[in-house]
Amino acid sequence: MKGSTYFAKLLKENGTTHVFYQDALLPQTIKEMNEIGVRTIMAHSEIAAGYMADGYARATGKVGFCMSQSVGSLNLSAGLHDAYLATSPVIAITGRKVPALQYRNSYQESDHQKHFSGVTKFNALLEDPQQLPMLLRQCYREAATGKPRPVHLDLVHHMCLPVERADIEEDFWANPEFAVYPTARLAATPETVKKAAEAISEAERPVILAGRGALISGAGEVMLKLAEKADIPITTTPDGKTVIDEDDPRWCGVVGLYGMHNSNNLLKDADLFIVVGSGLSDQTTLDWKAPKSTVRTIQIDIAGEELGRSYPNCIGLQGDARTVISQLLEATPEKKRPDWHAKFRMLIEEYLALRNKDYLRNDVPIEPARLCSEITKALPDNAILVSDTGFSACWTGTMIQMKSTQKYIRCAGTLGWGYPASLGVKCGHPERPVIGFVGDGGFWYFSNEMETARRYKIPTVTIVNNNFGLAQEMAWMDRYYPGDRERSRRQTSYNATKILFGKVAKEFGLHAVTVTEPDQIRPAIDEAIALGEPAIVEVITNPDTLGPTGYLEVQKSLKL
């Protein structure tokens, strides 16, 4: 079997439906992939290809796949950064010039291993084509097992031609059980589960925090049962959003720097912190002050090295989130906490009252809160909402109310990720409506991928929150130019050229509309979803609105 046939067949047998790449490499392999039903999507940059593969992986629970030739390797490594931060399993393939040309100033060549070392958990060289079967299978295993993360395989030759032309001596073997994640449902030890259940029973003010690991594991239903049995509120990180319905009486908001002030206060008051699948970063915990790092903690994570990393007063439960929560549900006695219940309901109701008031804003230019209200009403029950970072994440995370039947996928920190990632999400879920939310600042990064969406007929609906500038930067720079916003804008280049992306999108051949009145928002979104073709809904919003109420209150509390 030729290397090209082995490569394509292995991806097909492992259930990989799409490969995102930038030419030119593995030409025969790409031909054979398309012939057997593995669709190849060529982006306009290696970074965008990496983002598309990442979006595909987060949406489907499968390993994403992206590729580039030698000279594009540094760009492709940058395209893995967000996947690394979000613990998303992506395989990156690059070509590397043959050994005889290394260390001799070869044209377009640099040290690929160094490029990828900081954004992968497995980073291998393929020097002999006969290594292809073992290393390609290992890439799937490394990406999907334990804590999912990107991996990199560097093939000999800048276009990988010797690999795909070789006669592979090894019999064909695939490993589809390692092409999806989680790959195993590991349970915690009974002794530790018993200890954790006792801590829950003893606590007066326990709080659950669900992160992306809870979503990956599908732990929402059993976690809600535990919360109901033991009378515990559930908060989430932005990445844990949709783990339960956000109109459930146990839901108490999104926490962290991009979260809700009242929800952070709830964590500060907790005497037991129950963490399900979260890395507990500085942003999630307000620099480990919400709650304080000394609070008693139960931490559930598939990766043992995370247990007690930032909260050392910890009962660590290593295992799959859904499995371990099921163990806790059985071991934890029923308990009512009327005083605590009344407090956490009061805190969330206070926030909802403020949000609902903002929802009714009828201003022109449009307030982003009103935009979020209209999106909440327009989202189909099976929709996937994909958000860029910065204020996009603040608005969508705290102001768009979602259901557990929907899915929320947020950029882990790389501005511009949202649009190309949404294309990857749609490739993975062609049957579900995929709605992207990006600011104009983020959309500038990869707006050229509108051509990719048109060429491959990828029917996402992208909502561009356009205030003709970088509002989050202005919020920061106002502190250096107090009382003089116009000077702040001039000095910091906050204001961008006033370009209407609706007009640009039409030049790309996409359905596009520019919305300037609040009552136009919902019809525009409904129409775009119904059309079933690539669409841009540009909404002109107030440039002086510096973030949601909850975010601003968090900023004040931190004195940022």
N, C-alpha and C positions, 0 to 999 in steps of 0.2 A: 504494500500500500504506500503510495506517495505521501510525503509529508503534508502536502496541501489537503489531500483527502482525509488523512488522519485528523488534522487540525479541525477541518470543517465538520467532520462527523462527530468528533468529541464534543464540540459545542452543541450540535444538534441533539445528541443523546443526553446531554446534561440540561437540556431545556432552555438554553440561551436562545432567545428569539431575535435579539437585536445586537449589533456591534456598531459602535460609534467610533469614527476614525477620521484622520486626515492623511491624505495620500502623501507619498507613494510607497507602499510596502505590500508584501504578500498578494500580488495581483491574481495569481491563479487560485489562491485560497479564497479570496474575496469572491471570485467568480463561482467557485464551488459552493460557498456558503449560500449565495443567492439562489443557486439551482436547487438546493435541498431545503430551502425555507428559512434560513437564518438571514434576516434582512440587514443589510449594511447601510448605515446612515453616515454620509460624509459631511462633516460640519465645516464651518469656515475658519476654524482654528482648533489647535490641539486642546487648548484650555476648555473650549466649549464642548468638545467631544468628551472630555473627562467629566464635565458637569452633567452632560446628558446621561452618561453611564451611571453616575451617582444617583440622579433622579430616578432612573430605571430601577436601580437596586433598592432604594428606599421605598418605592411604591409597590414593588412586586414581592419582596422577600427572596428574590433571586440574586445571584452574583452578577454585577454589571461588568461590561467588557468594553475596553477602548484601546486604540492602537495609533501609533505614528511611526514614521521613519526616523532615522538617526537624528537629523537636524532639528526635528520637532520635539525631541525628548524632554528638553528643559521646560518647554511650554506644557507638555502633557503632565509632567510632575506637578506643575502649579495647578493643573486641573484636578489633582487628587487631594489637594490640601483640605478642601471642605469635606470631602468624604472621610478623610482621616479624623478631622475634628468631630464629625458626626457618627463615627464608628460604623461606616457604611462599607460593605464588601465590594470592591471593584478590582478587576484584573486589568493591568496596563501592560501592553506589549509594545516594545520598541525594537528597532533594528540597530545594530552596533557594528561598526566596521570590523573587518577581519583582523585577527591578532597581528598580522604582519604590518598593518597600517597604524597600529596603536603606538602612542608615545613618539610620533614623528610629525606632529603638526598637521595631521590629516585634515583635509577640507571639510568644514562643517562638523567636526567631531570634538567632543569633550567627554568628561568622565561621567557617564550616566549613573553609575552607582552612587556617586555623591549627590546628584540631583534628587534621587528618589529615596535616599536613606532616611530623611526626616519625615516622610509622609507615607511610609509603608511598614508593614510588619514582616514582610518577606521580600527579599530583593536579590534576585538570582541572575546569573549569567548562563546562557546556553551556548556552549562553544562547539559541541558536536551534535549534528542533527538527530542522532540516535537518542539524545537526552529528551527530545520533545515529548514523548508520551508520559514519562515520569514527571517531568517538571510542569507540564500543563495540568496534569491531574493534581499535583501538589499545590499549584496556585489556587485552585478551587478550594482545596482543604484548608489552606492557610487563611484564605479570605473569609471563609464562612464559619470556621470553628472558633470556640472561645469568644473573645470580644471581636466582632467582625471589624475588619479594616482593609484598606487597599493593599495590594501586592503588585510586584513588578517583575517582569521577565524580559530580559534583554537578549534578543536572538542575534546570532552571528550574521554579519553582512547588513549593510545599511538598509537594504530593502528586504532582507530575510530570504533571498532567493535560494541559497543552498539548502535551507531547511525545508522549503516547500517542494523542492525538486528531488530530495533524497528518497531512496527506498527505505522505509522504516521496517526494521527487522522484527520488532516486538509485535506480538499479537495485539489486536485492538481491545482496549478496556476503557470503559467510561466509569465515572463515579457520580451519578446523579444525586445520590444522597448528600453529597457535599456541595451541590450547586444551589441549595436553598438554605436559609437560616431562620431560626436556630436549628442547628444540626442535631442537637441532643437535648433531652428534657431531664437535666440532672437535678436530683433532689438533695436537700441539705441533710446533715446528720440529725437523727431524732433527738439527741441530747441538746443540740443547739436550738432546734425548733422549740423544745420544751422550755428552755431558758427564755427565749424570745416571747413565747406565749405568756409566761409568768410576768415578764416586764410590761406587756400590754395590759394585763389584768391589774397590775399595781399602779399604773399611771393614772393621773387625774386629767391631764391635758395632752393626749397623744394626737399627732397629726401625721397623715400619710403624704409623702411627696412621690409622685409617679413621674419618671423620666421616660426617655425614648426606649429604654430597655423593656419597660412594661408594655409599651406598644408592640415592639418586635415580638415579644413573647405571647401577645394576646391575653394579657393578664387582667384586663379591665373588668370582666364579668365577675370573676372570683374575688378580685380586690374589692369590688363594691359589696359583695356578700360579707366579706370580713368587716368592712366599714359599718355596715348595717348591724351586724351581730354585736360589735364592740363599741358602737356609737362613736365613730372616728370620722373627722372631716378628711376629704381628699383634695389636696392641691396638686398642681402639675407644673413641671417646667414647660416652657413653650413647646419643646419637642414631645412632651407627653400629652399635649392637647388632643382631644377626642378619645382618650382612653376610656372615659365615661361621658354620658350626655351632660352638657353644660347647663341643662335646666334641672338636673337631679338635685334634690335637697342636700346630698352629701358633697356636691362639688363646691369648693371654696376658692376657686380662682387660680390664676397663673402667677407664679412667684418669680423673684429675681429682678435684675436691673430692667429688663423689658417686661416686667410683670405689673401686678396691681399692689398698690400701697397697703390696702387692708389685708391682702393675702400674706404679704411679708410680715405684717404685724402679728398675724396669727402664728406664724412660725416662731417669731421672737418670744411668744408667750408659751410655747409648747414645753412640756417636761419629758416628752418622749418623741423622738424624730424617727419615723419609719420610712426609710428610703427604698424605693423600688426602681432599680435600673437607671440610676443617675450618677454621673461622675462628680457631682457636687462642686462645680467650678466656682470661681470668685463671682462670676456674673449671676449664677443660680442662687447663691447664698448671700449676696451683698458683702463680699469679702469675708465670708464665714461668720457673719454677725446675725443672720436670720435663718436659723437660730445660731446662738453662740456655739463655738466649736467644742465647748465643754458639756453640752447637753447629752443626756443618755440617748443612744442611737441604736436602731436596728437597721442594718444595711443588707439588702438583698442584691446580689450582682453575680453574673456569670463568671466574672474575672476575680479571682481571689485577691489579686494585688490591690484591688480597689477598696477592700473592706477595711474601714478604719483609717484610710489614707488622710482624710482631712478632719474627721470626727472620731478621735481615738477612743472615746468612751463608748465602745461599739460592740454589739453582739453581731458578728458577721455570719451571714447565711449565704454560702456560695452555692449557686445553682440557677436553674432556669426560673425566671420570675413567676410564671403561672404555676409551675409545680410547687415552688416553695410557698407561695401564698396559699395554695390549696392545703399544704401541710399545716400552715398557721391557722387557717380557718377551722380545721378539725381540732386543733389543740387549744385554741383560745376560748375561754368561757364567755357566755353572753354577759353583757354589762351595759347599764344605762348611766350616762353622765349628763344629767339635766342642766346643770349650770354651764358646763362646757359647751353643750349642744346649743343652748340659748346664745352664748357669746359668739360661736362661729357663724351661726345664722345671722346674727345682728351685723357682724362685720361684712359678710358678703352682700347682705341686703343694702347696706349703706353704699357699697360700691355700685351695685346694680341700679340704684336710684340715680346716682350721678351719671352713669352711662346712658340710661334710658332718657334722661333729660337732654344729653348731648345728641342722642339719636334724632331728636325732633328739630334740630337746627335747620333752618330754611334759608341760610345765608347764600349770597353770591358775592365773591367766589365761594364755591361749595366747601363746606367743612368736611374734613376727612371722616369725622365721626358719623356724619350723615351717609357718606359713601359706605362705611362699614355696616350701617343699619340696612341699607339697600342690598348689599351683598348677602348679609345674613338671611334676608327674605328670599333672595333669588337662588341661593345654592340648592341644587337638587339633593335629595336624601343620600345619594350615593356619590356625591361630588368629592373630588380631591382638590384641596386648596393648597397651592404652592406659593410660598412667600419668600421674597428677598430679605436681606438683613436690614439693620438700622431701623428707621422709623417704620418701614414696611412691616417688620416683625413686631414692633410695638403695636401698630394699629391692628393687624390681623390677630395677633395673639391675645390681646385684651379686649378688643372691641367687636370682633366677629364671633357670635355665639354659634357653636357647632354641636353636632350630634355624634354619637359613637359609630353610626353607620357611615359617616363621612370620614375623610382622612385629611390631616393637616401635616404638611411637610415644609419645614423651615430651613432656610440657609443657616449653616452653622457659623458663618461669620465673614464670608467672602462676597463683598458687594458685586452685583452683576450676575451672580449664580442663578437667580430665580428664573429668568426667561429660558436659557438653554436647558436647565434642569427640568422645567415643566414639559419641554418637548420629549425628554427621556421618559418622564412619568407617563405621558400619553402613549408613547410607544409600548410601554409595559402594560398599560390598561386602556386599550382602545375602546372598550365598552363603557367606560366611565367618563363623565364630564370632568375635564381638568381645567381649573380656573387659576391663572397666575395673578399675583398681586406684586407689582414692582413700582418703585418711584422712578421719576424721570432720570435721576442721577444714576440709578442702577441700570436702567434700560439702555442708557447710552453705551454701556460696556459691550453688549452683544446684540444690539438691535439688528445687526446684519444677519443674524440667524433667522430673521423673518423669511429670508430667501430659502433657507433650509426647510422651514415649515411649509412653504409653498411647494417647493420641489418634491418633497416626499408626502405632501398632503397630510400634515400632522395637525389635526383640528383642535388646538388649544384655544381658550379664550383668555387673553391677557389684559388685565385692567391696569392701566398706567396712571398712577396718582401723580399728576403733573402740576407742580407748583413752580416750574421754571427755575429750579435751584436745588441746593442741598440743605434742606431745613435742619437736619440734625447738626450740621456744621455751624449753621447760623446760631442755633441755640447755644452752642459752645462759645462762639466768637463774640456774642453779645456781651459776655463778661469782660471782654477786653476793650469794647467800645460802648460803655454803658450809656443808654439814652440816645444813641445815635446809630440806629439800625442801617440807615442809608450808607453811612460811612463804613459800617461793618461789612455791608455787602460789597462796596467798592474795594475795600482794602483786602478782603479775603477771597474775592472772585466767587462769592456765594452764588450770585446770579448767573445762570447759564443763558445762552442765546435763546430767545423765545421761539423754539421750534415746535410745531404741532405734529406729534407723532402720528396722529390720524391721517394727515396728508402724506407723510412719509410711508406709512403702511400701505396706503392705496397705490403708491408707486411700486411697491413690492408685489402688488397683486392680491393683497389680503383684504378681507372685509374689515372696514374700519369706520369708527364714528367718534367724533369729539363731543363730549358732553359738557355743557356749561351751566345747566339748570338742574336743581336737585330732582325735580319730577321726571327728568329724562333718564336718570340712571337705571332704574329697574327695567324699563322697556328696552334699553340698549343692551343690557346684560342678557335678558330673556331672548332677544332676537339673535344675539351672537351664539348662545348655546344651541338654539334651535336650528341654526343654519348647518352646523356640523362641518365647518371648514375653518381654517386658521383665521383668527379674528383678533382685533385690537379694539378695546374700549378705553379711550383716553378721557380722563375726567380732570377738568381744570379746577384745582383746589386752592384754598387760601394760603398764600406764601408766608403769612405771619403766624400760622398755627404751628406751634413748636412741640407737637406730640400729644398723645392722649393724656387725660387727666391723671390716670394712675401712674403713668411714667413720670410726669412732672412732679408728682408727690414723692415718688421714690428719689428723684434727683434732689429735691429739697431735704429729704431726710438724711441723705448722704453728704449734703453740703458740697455737691459737685459743681 
